[in-house]
Amino acid sequence: MTLLREVIEIPERVHAGDYVLRLSEGVERVDETLDHYVVTPAIARAFDAALGLIATAVTSGRSQAAFLHGSFGTP
């Protein structure tokens, strides 16, 4: 029987910042960022909506405001 710990790495300890993805730092370590970042369908929809907001602002020449917030596990 295969154990879960043989298939995935399960850390013995986790800290508050372990699951925080800081894109400003992630662009400097692209391979590591892509290896750890999971794009769920909900995240893909949120990014699509955000890019749509930006596109509207650029094409209309009008400022747009948005607030993005989500804690660990937020869909």
C-alpha positions as a Python dict, from the first residue, in 0.01 Angstrom:
ca = {
    (1, 'M'): (0, 0, 0),
    (2, 'T'): (133, 345, -95),
    (3, 'L'): (136, 601, 184),
    (4, 'L'): (43, 964, 123),
    (5, 'R'): (382, 1083, 251),
    (6, 'E'): (543, 876, -24),
    (7, 'V'): (349, 1061, -293),
    (8, 'I'): (358, 1421, -167),
    (9, 'E'): (584, 1617, 64),
    (10, 'I'): (412, 1681, 397),
    (11, 'P'): (601, 1937, 608),
    (12, 'E'): (640, 1865, 979),
    (13, 'R'): (578, 2233, 1061),
    (14, 'V'): (410, 2520, 880),
    (15, 'H'): (429, 2891, 949),
    (16, 'A'): (190, 3177, 870),
    (17, 'G'): (387, 3296, 566),
    (18, 'D'): (447, 2952, 415),
    (19, 'Y'): (143, 2975, 188),
    (20, 'V'): (175, 3338, 90),
    (21, 'L'): (268, 3404, -270),
    (22, 'R'): (431, 3742, -314),
    (23, 'L'): (430, 3807, -686),
    (24, 'S'): (690, 4083, -647),
    (25, 'E'): (930, 3813, -526),
    (26, 'G'): (786, 3535, -739),
    (27, 'V'): (884, 3695, -1068),
    (28, 'E'): (1247, 3666, -961),
    (29, 'R'): (1207, 3289, -909),
    (30, 'V'): (971, 3195, -1193),
    (31, 'D'): (1029, 2818, -1186),
    (32, 'E'): (970, 2796, -811),
    (33, 'T'): (663, 3020, -833),
    (34, 'L'): (505, 2815, -1111),
    (35, 'D'): (586, 2493, -928),
    (36, 'H'): (395, 2604, -616),
    (37, 'Y'): (111, 2815, -756),
    (38, 'V'): (-214, 2638, -839),
    (39, 'V'): (-463, 2812, -1064),
    (40, 'T'): (-811, 2692, -972),
    (41, 'P'): (-1113, 2763, -1192),
    (42, 'A'): (-1224, 3032, -943),
    (43, 'I'): (-884, 3204, -956),
    (44, 'A'): (-889, 3193, -1337),
    (45, 'R'): (-1233, 3360, -1338),
    (46, 'A'): (-1113, 3625, -1090),
    (47, 'F'): (-806, 3703, -1302),
    (48, 'D'): (-1025, 3723, -1612),
    (49, 'A'): (-1258, 3969, -1438),
    (50, 'A'): (-961, 4175, -1314),
    (51, 'L'): (-806, 4191, -1660),
    (52, 'G'): (-1145, 4291, -1800),
    (53, 'L'): (-1161, 4579, -1553),
    (54, 'I'): (-813, 4691, -1656),
    (55, 'A'): (-902, 4663, -2026),
    (56, 'T'): (-1211, 4877, -1972),
    (57, 'A'): (-1007, 5141, -1792),
    (58, 'V'): (-745, 5150, -2068),
    (59, 'T'): (-986, 5157, -2360),
    (60, 'S'): (-1227, 5408, -2204),
    (61, 'G'): (-958, 5632, -2057),
    (62, 'R'): (-1145, 5631, -1726),
    (63, 'S'): (-996, 5529, -1394),
    (64, 'Q'): (-1132, 5214, -1236),
    (65, 'A'): (-1101, 5105, -875),
    (66, 'A'): (-1097, 4752, -740),
    (67, 'F'): (-1007, 4576, -419),
    (68, 'L'): (-877, 4221, -415),
    (69, 'H'): (-865, 4026, -93),
    (70, 'G'): (-846, 3660, -14),
    (71, 'S'): (-707, 3450, 261),
    (72, 'F'): (-552, 3105, 225),
    (73, 'G'): (-805, 2873, 70),
    (74, 'T'): (-1024, 3147, -72),
    (75, 'P'): (-1179, 3028, -399),
}
